[in-house]
Amino acid sequence: MPYASRLFTPLFIVALVVTLFMAFDPQPPHLPIDSLGDKFAHSLAFVTLTVLATLAFPRVKRWRLFEHLSFLGAMIEVVQATPSLHRDCDWRDWVADTIAIAVTTLALRAIGLRRA
């Protein structure tokens, strides 16, 4: 495993755990970005996950990372539909996630970031 991948894989895992905690906690902590709106928080989380996944898994095709991360966003919304979580399931959150993943993937490709 290349050195950079070994560095970015744990960072990706930490970002994933934080994202899942914030998505599934019935009363997530308030953050300064809350004033920017829910869609901004979703976009920021999935931009971060996309950048870290691209660096952590340089051999995985970008369309595959896009697919998996978009699926993750959809599954977060499905789990949030669970009544005991007291969270809102909104398909527009998944759309925001997917747009953030797509834009980030295209931007990383445009700047030539292909391998860690």
N, CA, C and O atoms as CSV, one atom per row, in Angstrom:
chain,resi,resn,atom,element,x,y,z
A,1,MET,N,N,0.851,-1.177,0.000
A,1,MET,CA,C,0.000,0.000,0.000
A,1,MET,C,C,0.899,1.243,0.000
A,1,MET,O,O,1.789,1.359,0.842
A,2,PRO,N,N,0.672,2.167,-0.935
A,2,PRO,CA,C,1.497,3.377,-0.957
A,2,PRO,C,C,1.395,4.139,0.358
A,2,PRO,O,O,0.401,4.049,1.077
A,3,TYR,N,N,2.448,4.890,0.650
A,3,TYR,CA,C,2.507,5.624,1.910
A,3,TYR,C,C,1.316,6.554,2.085
A,3,TYR,O,O,0.705,6.584,3.154
A,4,ALA,N,N,0.979,7.317,1.044
A,4,ALA,CA,C,-0.124,8.273,1.164
A,4,ALA,C,C,-1.442,7.567,1.444
A,4,ALA,O,O,-2.256,8.069,2.220
A,5,SER,N,N,-1.666,6.409,0.824
A,5,SER,CA,C,-2.892,5.659,1.075
A,5,SER,C,C,-2.969,5.233,2.531
A,5,SER,O,O,-4.038,5.271,3.141
A,6,ARG,N,N,-1.844,4.832,3.083
A,6,ARG,CA,C,-1.832,4.435,4.499
A,6,ARG,C,C,-2.160,5.607,5.404
A,6,ARG,O,O,-2.700,5.417,6.494
A,7,LEU,N,N,-1.840,6.813,4.967
A,7,LEU,CA,C,-2.161,8.007,5.743
A,7,LEU,C,C,-3.641,8.369,5.598
A,7,LEU,O,O,-4.303,8.697,6.583
A,8,PHE,N,N,-4.155,8.307,4.368
A,8,PHE,CA,C,-5.509,8.785,4.119
A,8,PHE,C,C,-6.596,7.768,4.457
A,8,PHE,O,O,-7.743,8.154,4.681
A,9,THR,N,N,-6.267,6.499,4.500
A,9,THR,CA,C,-7.282,5.499,4.843
A,9,THR,C,C,-7.829,5.712,6.255
A,9,THR,O,O,-9.048,5.723,6.426
A,10,PRO,N,N,-6.980,5.882,7.275
A,10,PRO,CA,C,-7.539,6.152,8.605
A,10,PRO,C,C,-8.301,7.477,8.668
A,10,PRO,O,O,-9.288,7.589,9.394
A,11,LEU,N,N,-7.853,8.471,7.916
A,11,LEU,CA,C,-8.580,9.746,7.895
A,11,LEU,C,C,-9.956,9.574,7.274
A,11,LEU,O,O,-10.933,10.155,7.746
A,12,PHE,N,N,-10.032,8.775,6.215
A,12,PHE,CA,C,-11.323,8.489,5.608
A,12,PHE,C,C,-12.238,7.781,6.607
A,12,PHE,O,O,-13.416,8.120,6.723
A,13,ILE,N,N,-11.699,6.807,7.320
A,13,ILE,CA,C,-12.501,6.053,8.288
A,13,ILE,C,C,-13.011,6.981,9.393
A,13,ILE,O,O,-14.171,6.884,9.795
A,14,VAL,N,N,-12.165,7.865,9.878
A,14,VAL,CA,C,-12.585,8.823,10.917
A,14,VAL,C,C,-13.695,9.727,10.371
A,14,VAL,O,O,-14.697,9.961,11.047
A,15,ALA,N,N,-13.515,10.233,9.150
A,15,ALA,CA,C,-14.546,11.093,8.550
A,15,ALA,C,C,-15.855,10.332,8.361
A,15,ALA,O,O,-16.934,10.889,8.560
A,16,LEU,N,N,-15.761,9.068,7.979
A,16,LEU,CA,C,-16.955,8.244,7.810
A,16,LEU,C,C,-17.672,8.034,9.142
A,16,LEU,O,O,-18.896,8.143,9.215
A,17,VAL,N,N,-16.920,7.738,10.179
A,17,VAL,CA,C,-17.518,7.531,11.504
A,17,VAL,C,C,-18.175,8.815,12.003
A,17,VAL,O,O,-19.277,8.769,12.548
A,18,VAL,N,N,-17.520,9.949,11.825
A,18,VAL,CA,C,-18.098,11.229,12.244
A,18,VAL,C,C,-19.378,11.508,11.462
A,18,VAL,O,O,-20.378,11.939,12.036
A,19,THR,N,N,-19.345,11.261,10.151
A,19,THR,CA,C,-20.530,11.474,9.321
A,19,THR,C,C,-21.683,10.602,9.792
A,19,THR,O,O,-22.809,11.082,9.925
A,20,LEU,N,N,-21.415,9.331,10.043
A,20,LEU,CA,C,-22.463,8.418,10.488
A,20,LEU,C,C,-22.979,8.789,11.873
A,20,LEU,O,O,-24.178,8.694,12.134
A,21,PHE,N,N,-22.087,9.207,12.754
A,21,PHE,CA,C,-22.525,9.650,14.084
A,21,PHE,C,C,-23.461,10.844,13.973
A,21,PHE,O,O,-24.524,10.874,14.594
A,22,MET,N,N,-23.057,11.828,13.176
A,22,MET,CA,C,-23.885,13.025,13.025
A,22,MET,C,C,-25.220,12.691,12.362
A,22,MET,O,O,-26.231,13.336,12.640
A,23,ALA,N,N,-25.224,11.689,11.490
A,23,ALA,CA,C,-26.460,11.321,10.790
A,23,ALA,C,C,-27.413,10.517,11.674
A,23,ALA,O,O,-28.631,10.636,11.542
A,24,PHE,N,N,-26.869,9.706,12.567
A,24,PHE,CA,C,-27.710,8.773,13.318
A,24,PHE,C,C,-27.959,9.170,14.761
A,24,PHE,O,O,-28.822,8.582,15.413
A,25,ASP,N,N,-27.237,10.142,15.276
A,25,ASP,CA,C,-27.459,10.573,16.647
A,25,ASP,C,C,-28.799,11.322,16.721
A,25,ASP,O,O,-29.021,12.267,15.964
A,26,PRO,N,N,-29.691,10.901,17.633
A,26,PRO,CA,C,-30.995,11.579,17.726
A,26,PRO,C,C,-30.878,13.075,18.036
A,26,PRO,O,O,-31.718,13.868,17.610
A,27,GLN,N,N,-29.848,13.451,18.766
A,27,GLN,CA,C,-29.622,14.860,19.089
A,27,GLN,C,C,-28.153,15.195,18.827
A,27,GLN,O,O,-27.358,15.290,19.763
A,28,PRO,N,N,-27.795,15.374,17.552
A,28,PRO,CA,C,-26.384,15.650,17.252
A,28,PRO,C,C,-25.954,16.986,17.846
A,28,PRO,O,O,-26.779,17.883,18.026
A,29,PRO,N,N,-24.672,17.121,18.149
A,29,PRO,CA,C,-24.198,18.391,18.720
A,29,PRO,C,C,-24.370,19.529,17.714
A,29,PRO,O,O,-24.308,19.324,16.502
A,30,HIS,N,N,-24.584,20.713,18.240
A,30,HIS,CA,C,-24.712,21.886,17.378
A,30,HIS,C,C,-23.322,22.344,16.962
A,30,HIS,O,O,-22.394,22.386,17.770
A,31,LEU,N,N,-23.199,22.684,15.688
A,31,LEU,CA,C,-21.925,23.122,15.133
A,31,LEU,C,C,-22.076,24.515,14.536
A,31,LEU,O,O,-23.190,24.930,14.216
A,32,PRO,N,N,-20.974,25.242,14.381
A,32,PRO,CA,C,-21.060,26.573,13.778
A,32,PRO,C,C,-21.650,26.557,12.363
A,32,PRO,O,O,-22.255,27.543,11.941
A,33,ILE,N,N,-21.483,25.458,11.628
A,33,ILE,CA,C,-22.009,25.408,10.255
A,33,ILE,C,C,-23.521,25.199,10.217
A,33,ILE,O,O,-24.123,25.284,9.147
A,34,ASP,N,N,-24.139,24.929,11.354
A,34,ASP,CA,C,-25.598,24.725,11.383
A,34,ASP,C,C,-26.354,25.927,10.824
A,34,ASP,O,O,-27.427,25.776,10.239
A,35,SER,N,N,-25.790,27.120,11.006
A,35,SER,CA,C,-26.464,28.328,10.511
A,35,SER,C,C,-26.466,28.398,8.978
A,35,SER,O,O,-27.227,29.169,8.393
A,36,LEU,N,N,-25.619,27.598,8.335
A,36,LEU,CA,C,-25.546,27.601,6.870
A,36,LEU,C,C,-26.549,26.647,6.234
A,36,LEU,O,O,-26.713,26.639,5.014
A,37,GLY,N,N,-27.213,25.852,7.046
A,37,GLY,CA,C,-28.265,24.979,6.539
A,37,GLY,C,C,-27.858,23.518,6.450
A,37,GLY,O,O,-26.679,23.168,6.404
A,38,ASP,N,N,-28.875,22.694,6.427
A,38,ASP,CA,C,-28.706,21.240,6.403
A,38,ASP,C,C,-28.022,20.761,5.119
A,38,ASP,O,O,-27.171,19.872,5.161
A,39,LYS,N,N,-28.392,21.346,3.990
A,39,LYS,CA,C,-27.815,20.903,2.715
A,39,LYS,C,C,-26.325,21.222,2.659
A,39,LYS,O,O,-25.543,20.467,2.081
A,40,PHE,N,N,-25.935,22.347,3.264
A,40,PHE,CA,C,-24.515,22.688,3.324
A,40,PHE,C,C,-23.748,21.646,4.138
A,40,PHE,O,O,-22.661,21.221,3.746
A,41,ALA,N,N,-24.317,21.240,5.268
A,41,ALA,CA,C,-23.667,20.224,6.106
A,41,ALA,C,C,-23.530,18.910,5.350
A,41,ALA,O,O,-22.489,18.257,5.418
A,42,HIS,N,N,-24.579,18.523,4.630
A,42,HIS,CA,C,-24.511,17.306,3.819
A,42,HIS,C,C,-23.425,17.428,2.755
A,42,HIS,O,O,-22.623,16.513,2.566
A,43,SER,N,N,-23.408,18.542,2.076
A,43,SER,CA,C,-22.421,18.743,1.012
A,43,SER,C,C,-21.005,18.713,1.570
A,43,SER,O,O,-20.124,18.076,0.992
A,44,LEU,N,N,-20.782,19.391,2.675
A,44,LEU,CA,C,-19.456,19.417,3.284
A,44,LEU,C,C,-18.996,18.016,3.683
A,44,LEU,O,O,-17.844,17.647,3.458
A,45,ALA,N,N,-19.896,17.245,4.272
A,45,ALA,CA,C,-19.543,15.878,4.676
A,45,ALA,C,C,-19.151,15.037,3.464
A,45,ALA,O,O,-18.159,14.310,3.513
A,46,PHE,N,N,-19.917,15.127,2.380
A,46,PHE,CA,C,-19.645,14.274,1.232
A,46,PHE,C,C,-18.520,14.797,0.345
A,46,PHE,O,O,-17.899,14.012,-0.372
A,47,VAL,N,N,-18.242,16.086,0.373
A,47,VAL,CA,C,-17.030,16.595,-0.282
A,47,VAL,C,C,-15.814,16.021,0.441
A,47,VAL,O,O,-14.876,15.534,-0.191
A,48,THR,N,N,-15.842,16.085,1.762
A,48,THR,CA,C,-14.730,15.551,2.567
A,48,THR,C,C,-14.552,14.057,2.330
A,48,THR,O,O,-13.434,13.592,2.110
A,49,LEU,N,N,-15.648,13.302,2.374
A,49,LEU,CA,C,-15.554,11.858,2.151
A,49,LEU,C,C,-15.024,11.545,0.746
A,49,LEU,O,O,-14.239,10.613,0.575
A,50,THR,N,N,-15.446,12.312,-0.248
A,50,THR,CA,C,-15.002,12.059,-1.621
A,50,THR,C,C,-13.513,12.322,-1.779
A,50,THR,O,O,-12.803,11.518,-2.384
A,51,VAL,N,N,-13.034,13.436,-1.244
A,51,VAL,CA,C,-11.598,13.741,-1.332
A,51,VAL,C,C,-10.787,12.660,-0.624
A,51,VAL,O,O,-9.814,12.146,-1.176
A,52,LEU,N,N,-11.184,12.318,0.589
A,52,LEU,CA,C,-10.429,11.321,1.353
A,52,LEU,C,C,-10.512,9.933,0.719
A,52,LEU,O,O,-9.523,9.200,0.717
A,53,ALA,N,N,-11.670,9.561,0.185
A,53,ALA,CA,C,-11.797,8.259,-0.478
A,53,ALA,C,C,-10.922,8.198,-1.723
A,53,ALA,O,O,-10.298,7.171,-1.992
A,54,THR,N,N,-10.871,9.285,-2.481
A,54,THR,CA,C,-10.030,9.328,-3.679
A,54,THR,C,C,-8.564,9.149,-3.310
A,54,THR,O,O,-7.830,8.452,-4.010
A,55,LEU,N,N,-8.131,9.768,-2.222
A,55,LEU,CA,C,-6.743,9.648,-1.784
A,55,LEU,C,C,-6.457,8.321,-1.091
A,55,LEU,O,O,-5.363,7.773,-1.223
A,56,ALA,N,N,-7.419,7.813,-0.366
A,56,ALA,CA,C,-7.217,6.574,0.387
A,56,ALA,C,C,-7.260,5.341,-0.499
A,56,ALA,O,O,-6.594,4.344,-0.218
A,57,PHE,N,N,-8.042,5.408,-1.568
A,57,PHE,CA,C,-8.225,4.238,-2.437
A,57,PHE,C,C,-7.903,4.606,-3.884
A,57,PHE,O,O,-8.796,4.650,-4.730
A,58,PRO,N,N,-6.630,4.869,-4.166
A,58,PRO,CA,C,-6.253,5.370,-5.489
A,58,PRO,C,C,-6.483,4.378,-6.624
A,58,PRO,O,O,-6.579,4.795,-7.779
A,59,ARG,N,N,-6.572,3.107,-6.342
A,59,ARG,CA,C,-6.768,2.109,-7.401
A,59,ARG,C,C,-8.238,1.877,-7.746
A,59,ARG,O,O,-8.548,1.236,-8.750
A,60,VAL,N,N,-9.133,2.391,-6.924
A,60,VAL,CA,C,-10.565,2.215,-7.169
A,60,VAL,C,C,-11.004,3.264,-8.195
A,60,VAL,O,O,-10.687,4.447,-8.072
A,61,LYS,N,N,-11.727,2.809,-9.192
A,61,LYS,CA,C,-12.202,3.728,-10.225
A,61,LYS,C,C,-13.116,4.786,-9.618
A,61,LYS,O,O,-13.885,4.527,-8.692
A,62,ARG,N,N,-13.003,5.974,-10.170
A,62,ARG,CA,C,-13.781,7.098,-9.632
A,62,ARG,C,C,-15.278,6.853,-9.696
A,62,ARG,O,O,-15.997,7.214,-8.765
A,63,TRP,N,N,-15.763,6.250,-10.768
A,63,TRP,CA,C,-17.207,6.006,-10.874
A,63,TRP,C,C,-17.659,5.042,-9.790
A,63,TRP,O,O,-18.795,5.122,-9.324
A,64,ARG,N,N,-16.774,4.125,-9.382
A,64,ARG,CA,C,-17.114,3.179,-8.319
A,64,ARG,C,C,-17.184,3.913,-6.971
A,64,ARG,O,O,-18.089,3.659,-6.175
A,65,LEU,N,N,-16.235,4.818,-6.715
A,65,LEU,CA,C,-16.296,5.618,-5.490
A,65,LEU,C,C,-17.567,6.467,-5.477
A,65,LEU,O,O,-18.243,6.577,-4.455
A,66,PHE,N,N,-17.881,7.067,-6.637
A,66,PHE,CA,C,-19.104,7.861,-6.756
A,66,PHE,C,C,-20.317,7.008,-6.396
A,66,PHE,O,O,-21.173,7.423,-5.614
A,67,GLU,N,N,-20.376,5.821,-6.972
A,67,GLU,CA,C,-21.504,4.917,-6.744
A,67,GLU,C,C,-21.641,4.547,-5.259
A,67,GLU,O,O,-22.730,4.610,-4.688
A,68,HIS,N,N,-20.531,4.165,-4.660
A,68,HIS,CA,C,-20.576,3.732,-3.255
A,68,HIS,C,C,-20.925,4.888,-2.315
A,68,HIS,O,O,-21.717,4.719,-1.388
A,69,LEU,N,N,-20.338,6.052,-2.553
A,69,LEU,CA,C,-20.631,7.185,-1.678
A,69,LEU,C,C,-22.076,7.660,-1.846
A,69,LEU,O,O,-22.725,8.033,-0.869
A,70,SER,N,N,-22.575,7.647,-3.069
A,70,SER,CA,C,-23.981,8.016,-3.284
A,70,SER,C,C,-24.910,7.013,-2.601
A,70,SER,O,O,-25.918,7.396,-2.006
A,71,PHE,N,N,-24.567,5.743,-2.688
A,71,PHE,CA,C,-25.350,4.711,-2.015
A,71,PHE,C,C,-25.321,4.934,-0.499
A,71,PHE,O,O,-26.340,4.771,0.173
A,72,LEU,N,N,-24.162,5.305,0.035
A,72,LEU,CA,C,-24.051,5.618,1.462
A,72,LEU,C,C,-25.018,6.747,1.833
A,72,LEU,O,O,-25.711,6.667,2.847
A,73,GLY,N,N,-25.061,7.791,1.011
A,73,GLY,CA,C,-25.981,8.893,1.275
A,73,GLY,C,C,-27.429,8.438,1.269
A,73,GLY,O,O,-28.226,8.870,2.102
A,74,ALA,N,N,-27.771,7.561,0.324
A,74,ALA,CA,C,-29.144,7.040,0.262
A,74,ALA,C,C,-29.463,6.199,1.493
A,74,ALA,O,O,-30.554,6.308,2.054
A,75,MET,N,N,-28.523,5.365,1.913
A,75,MET,CA,C,-28.759,4.507,3.075
A,75,MET,C,C,-28.859,5.313,4.365
A,75,MET,O,O,-29.593,4.934,5.277
A,76,ILE,N,N,-28.130,6.413,4.447
A,76,ILE,CA,C,-28.270,7.293,5.609
A,76,ILE,C,C,-29.706,7.792,5.698
A,76,ILE,O,O,-30.297,7.814,6.778
A,77,GLU,N,N,-30.263,8.191,4.560
A,77,GLU,CA,C,-31.647,8.676,4.561
A,77,GLU,C,C,-32.632,7.568,4.923
A,77,GLU,O,O,-33.615,7.821,5.620
A,78,VAL,N,N,-32.385,6.361,4.466
A,78,VAL,CA,C,-33.262,5.231,4.802
A,78,VAL,C,C,-33.229,4.975,6.309
A,78,VAL,O,O,-34.275,4.779,6.928
A,79,VAL,N,N,-32.038,4.976,6.898
A,79,VAL,CA,C,-31.927,4.739,8.341
A,79,VAL,C,C,-32.574,5.891,9.114
A,79,VAL,O,O,-33.190,5.670,10.156
A,80,GLN,N,N,-32.438,7.107,8.610
A,80,GLN,CA,C,-33.045,8.241,9.306
A,80,GLN,C,C,-34.565,8.186,9.288
A,80,GLN,O,O,-35.218,8.904,10.045
A,81,ALA,N,N,-35.128,7.355,8.445
A,81,ALA,CA,C,-36.585,7.182,8.426
A,81,ALA,C,C,-37.066,6.335,9.607
A,81,ALA,O,O,-38.271,6.237,9.840
A,82,THR,N,N,-36.157,5.734,10.342
A,82,THR,CA,C,-36.501,4.933,11.508
A,82,THR,C,C,-37.107,5.846,12.575
A,82,THR,O,O,-36.453,6.788,13.021
A,83,PRO,N,N,-38.340,5.580,12.988
A,83,PRO,CA,C,-39.007,6.482,13.944
A,83,PRO,C,C,-38.242,6.678,15.252
A,83,PRO,O,O,-38.272,7.774,15.813
A,84,SER,N,N,-37.565,5.658,15.746
A,84,SER,CA,C,-36.887,5.778,17.038
A,84,SER,C,C,-35.691,6.738,16.996
A,84,SER,O,O,-35.224,7.182,18.045
A,85,LEU,N,N,-35.196,7.059,15.811
A,85,LEU,CA,C,-34.077,8.004,15.711
A,85,LEU,C,C,-34.527,9.455,15.851
A,85,LEU,O,O,-33.733,10.330,16.198
A,86,HIS,N,N,-35.805,9.702,15.579
A,86,HIS,CA,C,-36.338,11.065,15.626
A,86,HIS,C,C,-35.567,11.995,14.686
A,86,HIS,O,O,-35.278,13.142,15.024
A,87,ARG,N,N,-35.242,11.472,13.499
A,87,ARG,CA,C,-34.558,12.261,12.467
A,87,ARG,C,C,-35.466,12.373,11.258
A,87,ARG,O,O,-36.436,11.628,11.127
A,88,ASP,N,N,-35.148,13.301,10.383
A,88,ASP,CA,C,-35.935,13.493,9.171
A,88,ASP,C,C,-35.276,12.793,7.993
A,88,ASP,O,O,-34.080,12.950,7.750
A,89,CYS,N,N,-36.068,12.025,7.272
A,89,CYS,CA,C,-35.620,11.394,6.031
A,89,CYS,C,C,-36.050,12.317,4.892
A,89,CYS,O,O,-37.241,12.583,4.727
A,90,ASP,N,N,-35.101,12.801,4.116
A,90,ASP,CA,C,-35.409,13.740,3.042
A,90,ASP,C,C,-34.604,13.346,1.808
A,90,ASP,O,O,-33.373,13.362,1.827
A,91,TRP,N,N,-35.299,12.998,0.753
A,91,TRP,CA,C,-34.615,12.577,-0.472
A,91,TRP,C,C,-33.746,13.698,-1.022
A,91,TRP,O,O,-32.774,13.428,-1.729
A,92,ARG,N,N,-34.073,14.945,-0.716
A,92,ARG,CA,C,-33.263,16.070,-1.190
A,92,ARG,C,C,-31.888,16.086,-0.526
A,92,ARG,O,O,-30.931,16.604,-1.100
A,93,ASP,N,N,-31.782,15.524,0.677
A,93,ASP,CA,C,-30.467,15.391,1.312
A,93,ASP,C,C,-29.591,14.448,0.496
A,93,ASP,O,O,-28.407,14.715,0.288
A,94,TRP,N,N,-30.179,13.339,0.031
A,94,TRP,CA,C,-29.430,12.401,-0.810
A,94,TRP,C,C,-29.007,13.069,-2.118
A,94,TRP,O,O,-27.896,12.854,-2.602
A,95,VAL,N,N,-29.893,13.873,-2.681
A,95,VAL,CA,C,-29.546,14.594,-3.910
A,95,VAL,C,C,-28.377,15.551,-3.643
A,95,VAL,O,O,-27.453,15.635,-4.452
A,96,ALA,N,N,-28.411,16.262,-2.532
A,96,ALA,CA,C,-27.309,17.161,-2.165
A,96,ALA,C,C,-26.007,16.380,-2.003
A,96,ALA,O,O,-24.950,16.822,-2.453
A,97,ASP,N,N,-26.092,15.219,-1.358
A,97,ASP,CA,C,-24.908,14.366,-1.196
A,97,ASP,C,C,-24.346,13.973,-2.560
A,97,ASP,O,O,-23.143,14.083,-2.800
A,98,THR,N,N,-25.219,13.519,-3.443
A,98,THR,CA,C,-24.796,13.018,-4.742
A,98,THR,C,C,-24.221,14.136,-5.610
A,98,THR,O,O,-23.240,13.923,-6.322
A,99,ILE,N,N,-24.815,15.305,-5.559
A,99,ILE,CA,C,-24.270,16.441,-6.317
A,99,ILE,C,C,-22.893,16.813,-5.778
A,99,ILE,O,O,-21.977,17.080,-6.555
A,100,ALA,N,N,-22.739,16.832,-4.461
A,100,ALA,CA,C,-21.435,17.141,-3.857
A,100,ALA,C,C,-20.379,16.128,-4.284
A,100,ALA,O,O,-19.244,16.499,-4.583
A,101,ILE,N,N,-20.748,14.858,-4.313
A,101,ILE,CA,C,-19.813,13.804,-4.741
A,101,ILE,C,C,-19.429,14.011,-6.200
A,101,ILE,O,O,-18.251,13.932,-6.547
A,102,ALA,N,N,-20.415,14.276,-7.059
A,102,ALA,CA,C,-20.156,14.451,-8.488
A,102,ALA,C,C,-19.269,15.665,-8.754
A,102,ALA,O,O,-18.298,15.575,-9.505
A,103,VAL,N,N,-19.601,16.789,-8.143
A,103,VAL,CA,C,-18.814,18.009,-8.358
A,103,VAL,C,C,-17.390,17.828,-7.851
A,103,VAL,O,O,-16.436,18.239,-8.512
A,104,THR,N,N,-17.246,17.223,-6.696
A,104,THR,CA,C,-15.916,16.995,-6.131
A,104,THR,C,C,-15.111,16.042,-7.004
A,104,THR,O,O,-13.927,16.274,-7.249
A,105,THR,N,N,-15.747,14.971,-7.474
A,105,THR,CA,C,-15.066,14.017,-8.346
A,105,THR,C,C,-14.585,14.704,-9.616
A,105,THR,O,O,-13.446,14.504,-10.040
A,106,LEU,N,N,-15.439,15.505,-10.219
A,106,LEU,CA,C,-15.059,16.230,-11.436
A,106,LEU,C,C,-13.950,17.245,-11.154
A,106,LEU,O,O,-13.029,17.394,-11.958
A,107,ALA,N,N,-14.032,17.939,-10.023
A,107,ALA,CA,C,-12.995,18.916,-9.670
A,107,ALA,C,C,-11.649,18.231,-9.438
A,107,ALA,O,O,-10.612,18.727,-9.878
A,108,LEU,N,N,-11.668,17.102,-8.752
A,108,LEU,CA,C,-10.420,16.369,-8.512
A,108,LEU,C,C,-9.819,15.876,-9.820
A,108,LEU,O,O,-8.602,15.883,-10.003
A,109,ARG,N,N,-10.678,15.455,-10.708
A,109,ARG,CA,C,-10.196,15.015,-12.025
A,109,ARG,C,C,-9.620,16.193,-12.806
A,109,ARG,O,O,-8.586,16.061,-13.461
A,110,ALA,N,N,-10.284,17.336,-12.736
A,110,ALA,CA,C,-9.839,18.524,-13.465
A,110,ALA,C,C,-8.474,19.012,-12.987
A,110,ALA,O,O,-7.665,19.478,-13.789
A,111,ILE,N,N,-8.217,18.907,-11.687
A,111,ILE,CA,C,-6.908,19.360,-11.177
A,111,ILE,C,C,-5.867,18.251,-11.268
A,111,ILE,O,O,-4.705,18.451,-10.913
A,112,GLY,N,N,-6.284,17.088,-11.741
A,112,GLY,CA,C,-5.329,16.020,-11.980
A,112,GLY,C,C,-5.000,15.173,-10.770
A,112,GLY,O,O,-3.991,14.466,-10.770
A,113,LEU,N,N,-5.817,15.226,-9.750
A,113,LEU,CA,C,-5.581,14.407,-8.559
A,113,LEU,C,C,-6.102,13.007,-8.836
A,113,LEU,O,O,-7.302,12.748,-8.751
A,114,ARG,N,N,-5.195,12.121,-9.164
A,114,ARG,CA,C,-5.586,10.774,-9.521
A,114,ARG,C,C,-5.097,9.741,-8.503
A,114,ARG,O,O,-5.812,8.797,-8.164
A,115,ARG,N,N,-3.915,9.928,-8.041
A,115,ARG,CA,C,-3.336,8.936,-7.133
A,115,ARG,C,C,-2.755,9.627,-5.925
A,115,ARG,O,O,-2.264,10.753,-6.002
A,116,ALA,N,N,-2.819,8.931,-4.811
A,116,ALA,CA,C,-2.225,9.488,-3.592
A,116,ALA,C,C,-0.719,9.428,-3.680
A,116,ALA,O,O,-0.028,9.849,-2.752
